[in-house]
């Protein structure tokens, strides 16, 4: 984090003298700017977004770039995904100004590397904060080669190569390689959708430096080359995922022996809002003129999407149409002196964060996030709306029920008898169901007795049907390997679950669907396998099978995790088990108790929720009043059957019966029961 002003002054005793020198240079720069005719270049007509459905915030951002070009330049700084805002903070430490552009990346590597994909949830959270503080957001993605899965190393994958045959397969819809590419870009789409839900516009720069020969996507000129891949991701993000918060940034490197002609890589005017170049070296007038020649007839702004050393004020006076520049991480100090940083970030023609020449951040949309399943029915949206309505009003009281062959729930009846109220959510376990008609009757009864229905799925081990037990590493590999006996067993298990759920879809009954709970735990056969080919992959395969092959679109997908622990024998961290925001509609934390932790558990989930609703499932006990008053971010709270059936002690005191604890729970003003029917 940035050190405070007084500490920075104390550690830089010559700062006052430096500021005097800088002021002299700024006065000289102002004279140069006033006397330069280039700064008065007439603007082209107002640029229009290539996506006709662009959000108001995205339109405002493009308008800012278009109108500032020729008059000023927005200063910017890139940051590595796993270092959050370190390099932007460092510019503030050195200059007292935050750069106007906050750049970030989605990463590609693993573990604690600076480019780790594990940093994505924190990165998205920081991006939203930076936008609310007045920054323009610029996002890059060093995507992995689609022949392999994250995480990878930079040199072996990002700088890898595809054969010509693989390239054709990549661009051919329906091929295995094209489907692998879709899954990769869809994962990133989920994070971009989080930003759209939060109202954040993004300068999105996919497949950057595409005229260079150093990335797997680059160095292929012509209509079926690198530009075609850019058009492919544009079509998927705009027309399939409806990501309307993106300002599309096309990017090339300055031409050289290893970077081809700019015009040979242009995807077409209908695909790019901003035309940008990366320059590490002299800011040749020839490079600038090439970009102007391409952009002017199309009415597009131009910018320096990535640089090392900053352009001088003299350069910007001669090349005034650069709408922004973004220094790469580490180059603020690695390629610029403190004197240069002070001059640029205090120059009158440089726009920093919060500058009045930039649009104020727009308020976040008030509508709840749409379901991740693009074909989700209206009933799913209505269910999520109900969860959204609970925000700020309290927590929805919920009750898990024991397995039952009849559509009756004694636990719910016991709560009604004890309190005169009914839970707002009733949770049942699909593993206890064997008959679709009975399950349909149960869900209808749960809807009648309560308001919302949650279905949990804890299937038996596919190797032998045992209720408990883990899989060996070999068995796990076989489970995920198409065509193996164990994979067929899993598919049959998933299809049987789909058959049970089918009548609910036909009846347009939406449910909160929690398959494979506590992926980050160690006690179930589906849990405890980290990484992209671990437990999260099993969740994703089920998602694709039920929404795709089974065509079930009445499910609000809930990722259920267990609270991580510092104990090495306990639950694992959440990062390596998170399937990505596109594949979840809500989150449940599967806690043993609530209130015993040293920190509020609802804060733990916030980072991964990304604006999505989240609740807690309490395995034992009834949360006390002080917990309900302290942990106010939960949207729902599911109690176990034991909380109702146990005659004593679950509330924390042997003298208090379970029914008395339930009475206190539903009498608490923080707890919302089902509406009276």
Buried (B, 14 or more C-beta within 10 A) or exposed (E): EBEEEEEBEEEEEEBEEEEEEBEEBBEEBBEBBEEBEEBEBEBBEEBBBBBEEBBEBBBBBBBBBBBBBBBBBBBBBBBBBBBBBBBBBBBBBBBBBBBBBBBBBBBBBBEEBBBBBBBBBBBBBBBBEBBBEBBBBBBBBBBBBBBBBBBBBBEEBBBBEBEEEBBBBBBEEEBEBBEBBBEBBBBBBBBBBBBBBBBBBBBBBBBBBBBBBEBBBBBBBEEEBBBBBBBBBBEBBBEEBBBBBBBBBBBBBBBEEEBBEBEBBBBBBEBBBBBBBBBBEEBBEEBBEBBBEBBEEBBBBBBBBBBBBBBBBEBBBBBBBBBBBBBBBBBBBEBBEBEBBBBBBBBEBBBBBBBEEBBEBBEBBEEBBBBBBEEBBEBBBEBBEBBBEBEEEBBBBBBBBBEBEEBEBEBBEBBBEBBEBBBBBBBBBBBBBEEBEBBBBBBBBBBEBBBBBBBBBBBBBBBEEEEEEBBEEEBBEBBBEEEBEBBEBBBEBBEEBBEBBBBBBEEEBBBBBBBBBBBBBBEBBBBBBBBBEBBBBBBBBBBBBBBEEBEBBBBBBBBBBBBBBEEEEEBBEBBBBBBBBBBBBBBBBBBEBBBEBEEBBBEBBBBBBBBBBBBBBBBBBBBBBEBBEEBEBBBBBBBBBBBBBBEBBBBBEEEBBBBBBBBBBBEBEBBBBBEEE
